[in-house]
């Protein structure tokens, strides 16, 4: 098995949601579930709402659902969706 590069888009409940806290907890979940090198950025959506973009590496033998489902259950998170999943070469 190889290593996959994963990108998850996390949508907060409102523009007032604490993005720093969401980013911190998201990185913690990734590391606890076997993901490596988590990084986050924010992406403007509309009307002051920003999405959190979470990027990390994951062994392909591990289930992405083990990471995606806990992200959906974070406080102040409306949704979390895998937007990119590809095999890393090199």
C-alpha positions in Angstrom: 0.0 0.0 0.0 1.0 3.6 -0.5 0.5 7.0 0.9 -2.5 9.1 0.0 -2.8 12.9 0.1 -6.2 13.9 1.5 -8.0 17.3 1.4 -11.1 17.8 3.5 -13.3 20.9 3.4 -14.8 21.7 6.8 -17.7 24.1 6.8 -18.4 26.0 10.1 -22.0 26.6 11.3 -21.7 30.4 11.0 -19.2 33.3 10.2 -18.9 33.7 14.0 -17.5 30.1 14.5 -14.0 29.9 16.1 -11.9 28.8 13.1 -8.7 28.6 15.2 -10.4 26.0 17.6 -11.8 24.0 14.6 -8.3 23.9 13.0 -6.6 22.8 16.2 -9.1 20.1 16.9 -9.1 18.9 13.3 -5.3 18.5 13.4 -5.5 16.6 16.7 -8.1 14.2 15.2 -5.9 13.5 12.1 -2.8 12.8 14.3 -4.8 10.5 16.6 -6.2 8.5 13.7 -2.8 7.9 12.0 -2.7 10.8 9.6 0.6 12.6 9.1 1.7 16.2 8.6 -1.8 17.9 8.9 -2.0 21.5 7.7 -4.9 23.9 7.5 -5.8 27.0 5.5 -9.0 29.0 5.3 -11.0 29.6 2.1 -13.5 32.4 1.8 -17.0 31.2 0.8 -19.5 34.1 1.0 -20.9 36.7 3.3 -18.0 36.4 5.8 -18.1 32.7 6.0 -14.8 30.9 5.7 -14.2 27.1 5.2 -11.3 25.3 6.8 -9.2 23.3 4.3 -7.4 20.4 6.0 -4.6 18.6 4.1 -2.7 15.6 5.4 -1.0 12.3 4.4 -2.6 9.0 5.2 -1.6 5.4 4.7 -4.0 3.9 2.1 -4.7 0.9 4.2 -6.5 3.2 6.8 -10.1 4.2 6.5 -10.8 7.9 5.7 -14.1 7.5 7.5 -12.3 7.2 10.8 -11.1 10.8 10.3 -14.1 12.3 8.4 -16.8 11.2 10.8 -15.2 12.7 14.0 -14.6 16.0 12.1 -18.4 16.2 11.3 -19.1 15.9 15.1 -16.9 18.8 16.2 -18.7 21.7 17.9 -19.5 24.6 15.5 -19.0 22.4 12.4 -21.8 22.1 9.9 -20.1 19.6 7.5 -16.9 17.9 6.6 -16.3 16.5 3.1 -13.4 14.8 1.4 -12.7 16.9 -1.7 -9.5 15.3 -2.9 -7.9 11.9 -2.3 -5.0 10.9 -4.4 -2.0 8.6 -4.2 1.4 10.3 -3.5 4.3 9.5 -5.7 7.9 10.0 -4.9 
